[in-house]
Amino acid sequence: MAHASTPHDPNLYFVPHSSRWPFYGSIALFVTMFGLASWMNETSWGMWTFFVGAALMIGVLFGWFGDVIRESIGGNYNRQVDISFRMGMVWFIFSEIMFFAAFFGALFYARQFALPWLGGAGDGGATNSLLWDTFSNAWPTSGPGQIGGEFQTIPAWGLPLLNTMILLTSGITITAAHHALKAGHRKPLLIWLGATVLLGIVFLFFQAEEYIHAYTELNLTLGSGIYGSTFFMLTGFHGLHVTLGTIMLAVIWFRCLKGHFSSDDHFGFEAVAWYWHFVDVVWLGLFLFVYVI
């Protein structure tokens, strides 16, 4: 990466020196995913391998983004670099949209195509009578044979509704923080941004409570057939994104405290705000199609 002692012409596009972080990151990702796959296959060492990989990945991200921050506050980035960052963030969020679209698509396919077919729709009931004559085309379902056993669903108007209100409120607080930053009001900026971080933590706490309730009292698990798998894949990956977003917001809060951003130069803040609004929108889709309908 760039050396602090090397001046950079602000009229030129900044190109950093060769970095070791992509190489380290690839190793950390491999260890993490290898450990996760082994853990899911119930090997004795899979869990610890996963956590070692996750720790390595955290270290890589800390060092990599630390270099980027130092380049930014060192004055190496000009308007052209800012545009590149914005384009990169737009494409990153687009890739995240496609990521969740795949899981929403699986949910839609299971409900609109697979279940009616297994229930005998479209073939006069032949499939249903020959394969699973006791199977009923009703959602939610664990599938033919009741994979995972009987389960209960989580009512939409309890914790899911509360978490929806929490995330909608966090969208308001992050917007208020952005306006405070553009106006140069540091104290309201820190207050509103800090409130957004706290709301993200509260959301995760209630989601953990929901998962505990589902596993211990409702017999709703990842192994509860197609409903359980789609439910936990969608809500679980969203919870992971909320966790990452909350961590990023906390980092941005500390950067704001140190005065890293100005009213007209704060893309680091904007990028995290975009990501957080994306997380909010995904949750609205989850709340509607997973919990309500």
MOURTA-V127653 format. One record per residue. N is the residue number from 0. RES is the residue in three letters. PHI is phi in radians with two decimals (none if undefined). PSI is psi in whole degrees, -180 to 180 (none if undefined). D_FIRST is the distance of its C-alpha to the first C-alpha in whole Angstrom. Layout:
BEGIN
n = <N/N>
res = <RES/RES>
phi = <PHI/PHI>
psi = <PSI/PSI>
d_first = <D_FIRST/D_FIRST>
END
This chain:
BEGIN
n = <0/1/2/3/4/5/6/7/8/9/10/11/12/13/14/15/16/17/18/19/20/21/22/23/24/25/26/27/28/29/30/31/32/33/34/35/36/37/38/39/40/41/42/43/44/45/46/47/48/49/50/51/52/53/54/55/56/57/58/59/60/61/62/63/64/65/66/67/68/69/70/71/72/73/74/75/76/77/78/79/80/81/82/83/84/85/86/87/88/89/90/91/92/93/94/95/96/97/98/99/100/101/102/103/104/105/106/107/108/109/110/111/112/113/114/115/116/117/118/119/120/121/122/123/124/125/126/127/128/129/130/131/132/133/134/135/136/137/138/139/140/141/142/143/144/145/146/147/148/149/150/151/152/153/154/155/156/157/158/159/160/161/162/163/164/165/166/167/168/169/170/171/172/173/174/175/176/177/178/179/180/181/182/183/184/185/186/187/188/189/190/191/192/193/194/195/196/197/198/199/200/201/202/203/204/205/206/207/208/209/210/211/212/213/214/215/216/217/218/219/220/221/222/223/224/225/226/227/228/229/230/231/232/233/234/235/236/237/238/239/240/241/242/243/244/245/246/247/248/249/250/251/252/253/254/255/256/257/258/259/260/261/262/263/264/265/266/267/268/269/270/271/272/273/274/275/276/277/278/279/280/281/282/283/284/285/286/287/288/289/290/291/292>
res = <MET/ALA/HIS/ALA/SER/THR/PRO/HIS/ASP/PRO/ASN/LEU/TYR/PHE/VAL/PRO/HIS/SER/SER/ARG/TRP/PRO/PHE/TYR/GLY/SER/ILE/ALA/LEU/PHE/VAL/THR/MET/PHE/GLY/LEU/ALA/SER/TRP/MET/ASN/GLU/THR/SER/TRP/GLY/MET/TRP/THR/PHE/PHE/VAL/GLY/ALA/ALA/LEU/MET/ILE/GLY/VAL/LEU/PHE/GLY/TRP/PHE/GLY/ASP/VAL/ILE/ARG/GLU/SER/ILE/GLY/GLY/ASN/TYR/ASN/ARG/GLN/VAL/ASP/ILE/SER/PHE/ARG/MET/GLY/MET/VAL/TRP/PHE/ILE/PHE/SER/GLU/ILE/MET/PHE/PHE/ALA/ALA/PHE/PHE/GLY/ALA/LEU/PHE/TYR/ALA/ARG/GLN/PHE/ALA/LEU/PRO/TRP/LEU/GLY/GLY/ALA/GLY/ASP/GLY/GLY/ALA/THR/ASN/SER/LEU/LEU/TRP/ASP/THR/PHE/SER/ASN/ALA/TRP/PRO/THR/SER/GLY/PRO/GLY/GLN/ILE/GLY/GLY/GLU/PHE/GLN/THR/ILE/PRO/ALA/TRP/GLY/LEU/PRO/LEU/LEU/ASN/THR/MET/ILE/LEU/LEU/THR/SER/GLY/ILE/THR/ILE/THR/ALA/ALA/HIS/HIS/ALA/LEU/LYS/ALA/GLY/HIS/ARG/LYS/PRO/LEU/LEU/ILE/TRP/LEU/GLY/ALA/THR/VAL/LEU/LEU/GLY/ILE/VAL/PHE/LEU/PHE/PHE/GLN/ALA/GLU/GLU/TYR/ILE/HIS/ALA/TYR/THR/GLU/LEU/ASN/LEU/THR/LEU/GLY/SER/GLY/ILE/TYR/GLY/SER/THR/PHE/PHE/MET/LEU/THR/GLY/PHE/HIS/GLY/LEU/HIS/VAL/THR/LEU/GLY/THR/ILE/MET/LEU/ALA/VAL/ILE/TRP/PHE/ARG/CYS/LEU/LYS/GLY/HIS/PHE/SER/SER/ASP/ASP/HIS/PHE/GLY/PHE/GLU/ALA/VAL/ALA/TRP/TYR/TRP/HIS/PHE/VAL/ASP/VAL/VAL/TRP/LEU/GLY/LEU/PHE/LEU/PHE/VAL/TYR/VAL/ILE>
phi = <none/-1.19/-1.56/-1.12/-1.43/-1.65/-1.21/-2.17/-1.23/-1.12/-1.48/-1.84/-1.25/-1.35/-2.09/-1.23/-1.20/-1.01/-2.06/-1.49/-1.14/-1.03/-1.15/-1.10/-1.12/-1.12/-1.15/-1.10/-1.13/-1.09/-1.09/-1.09/-1.24/-1.09/-1.15/-1.12/-1.08/-1.19/-1.10/-1.15/-1.61/1.10/-1.39/-1.22/-1.87/-1.10/-1.09/-1.20/-1.11/-1.06/-1.20/-1.11/-1.09/-1.11/-1.12/-1.08/-1.15/-1.07/-1.10/-1.10/-1.11/-1.09/-1.22/-1.15/-1.22/-1.08/-1.11/-1.10/-1.11/-1.13/-1.13/-1.15/-1.26/-1.41/1.43/-1.42/-1.71/-1.95/-1.09/-1.12/-1.13/-1.04/-1.10/-1.08/-1.08/-1.12/-1.10/-1.10/-1.19/-1.07/-1.21/-1.10/-1.12/-1.07/-1.12/-1.19/-1.06/-1.15/-1.05/-1.27/-1.06/-1.10/-1.30/-1.11/-1.12/-1.09/-1.11/-1.11/-1.09/-1.08/-1.37/-1.63/-2.14/-1.14/-1.10/-1.02/-1.14/-1.14/-1.43/1.73/-1.21/1.58/-2.31/1.20/1.51/-1.12/-1.06/-1.13/-1.28/-1.43/-1.76/-2.40/-1.21/-1.70/-1.39/-1.96/-1.38/-2.46/-1.91/-1.44/-2.53/-1.67/1.69/-1.00/1.48/0.86/-1.03/1.50/1.52/-1.13/-2.55/-2.03/-1.63/-1.59/-1.05/-1.19/-1.66/-1.84/-1.07/-1.02/-1.15/-1.06/-1.15/-1.09/-1.13/-1.12/-1.20/-1.10/-1.13/-1.14/-1.13/-1.23/-1.18/-1.20/-1.18/-1.10/-1.11/-1.11/-1.11/-1.15/-1.14/-1.16/-1.51/1.36/-1.72/-1.24/-1.12/-1.06/-1.01/-1.17/-1.17/-1.18/-1.19/-1.09/-1.11/-1.13/-1.08/-1.12/-1.12/-1.10/-1.15/-1.11/-1.00/-1.13/-1.09/-1.21/-1.18/-1.10/-1.05/-1.11/-1.13/-1.06/-1.09/-1.12/-1.32/-1.57/-2.11/-1.82/0.97/-1.66/-2.27/-1.10/-1.61/-1.46/1.09/-1.18/-1.19/-1.09/-1.18/-1.21/-1.07/-1.35/-1.15/-1.23/-1.23/-1.19/-1.18/-1.15/-1.06/-1.09/-1.17/-1.12/-1.06/-1.10/-1.10/-1.14/-1.09/-1.09/-1.10/-1.13/-1.10/-1.12/-1.06/-1.16/-1.17/-1.11/-1.08/-1.46/1.34/-1.29/-1.95/-2.10/-1.12/-2.03/-2.52/-2.69/-1.12/-0.96/-1.15/-1.08/-1.07/-1.17/-1.11/-1.02/-1.05/-1.16/-1.13/-1.06/-1.06/-1.07/-1.12/-1.05/-1.13/-1.05/-1.12/-1.09/-1.04/-1.28/-1.55/-1.72/-1.66/-1.49/-1.43>
psi = <177/144/142/-28/-9/113/151/132/117/-15/-8/149/127/124/115/161/169/141/144/-14/-39/-38/-47/-39/-39/-39/-44/-41/-41/-47/-42/-51/-35/-42/-40/-45/-40/-38/-44/-25/13/37/154/-25/0/-44/-45/-36/-41/-47/-33/-46/-41/-41/-41/-41/-40/-43/-41/-47/-39/-46/-41/-51/-26/-41/-42/-42/-42/-36/-40/-52/-15/-2/21/-17/130/-168/-37/-42/-40/-43/-40/-43/-42/-43/-41/-41/-38/-46/-34/-47/-37/-41/-35/-37/-44/-34/-51/-29/-35/-42/-39/-37/-40/-42/-45/-44/-44/-42/-40/-21/-55/-48/-48/-38/-46/-28/-2/3/136/-12/23/19/8/-46/-43/-43/-34/-36/-57/81/-15/0/135/135/81/137/136/153/153/2/174/135/2/63/126/-5/179/144/165/152/165/123/138/-27/19/-117/-38/-41/-42/-44/-33/-45/-36/-46/-38/-40/-39/-31/-35/-43/-38/-34/-41/-39/-39/-44/-38/-38/-44/-28/-6/22/99/-42/-50/-34/-50/-36/-51/-39/-40/-38/-37/-41/-45/-39/-38/-40/-42/-41/-47/-36/-46/-32/-38/-42/-41/-44/-43/-44/-42/-43/-39/-27/-27/-7/28/108/177/-22/9/57/-156/-33/-48/-41/-45/-37/-51/-29/-46/-53/-34/-46/-33/-42/-37/-41/-37/-40/-48/-42/-40/-41/-45/-41/-39/-41/-43/-35/-45/-35/-39/-39/-35/-3/32/-21/152/173/-25/7/89/45/-31/-42/-47/-40/-44/-38/-42/-47/-42/-40/-37/-44/-40/-46/-41/-40/-37/-41/-41/-47/-40/-51/-21/-44/-41/-56/none>
d_first = <0/4/7/9/12/11/13/13/16/17/19/16/14/11/9/5/4/6/6/9/10/12/14/15/15/18/20/20/21/24/25/26/28/29/30/31/34/35/36/38/40/41/39/40/36/34/34/32/30/29/28/26/24/24/23/20/19/19/17/14/14/14/11/9/11/11/7/8/11/10/8/12/14/12/14/11/13/16/19/18/15/17/20/17/17/20/21/19/21/24/24/22/26/28/27/28/31/32/31/34/36/36/38/40/41/42/44/46/47/48/50/51/52/52/54/57/57/57/60/62/61/61/63/66/65/65/62/63/66/65/62/62/65/64/61/61/58/57/54/52/53/52/53/56/57/56/52/52/55/56/53/53/51/49/51/49/50/49/46/44/46/45/41/41/42/40/37/39/39/35/35/37/35/31/33/34/31/30/33/32/29/30/33/31/33/31/33/34/31/30/34/33/30/31/34/32/30/34/35/33/34/37/37/35/38/41/39/39/43/44/43/45/48/47/47/50/52/52/51/48/46/43/46/48/49/47/47/45/43/42/42/40/37/37/38/35/32/33/33/30/28/30/28/25/26/27/24/22/25/25/21/21/25/23/20/23/25/22/23/19/21/24/27/25/21/21/20/18/22/24/22/23/26/27/26/28/31/30/31/34/36/35/37/40/40/40/43/45/45/45/47/49/50>
END
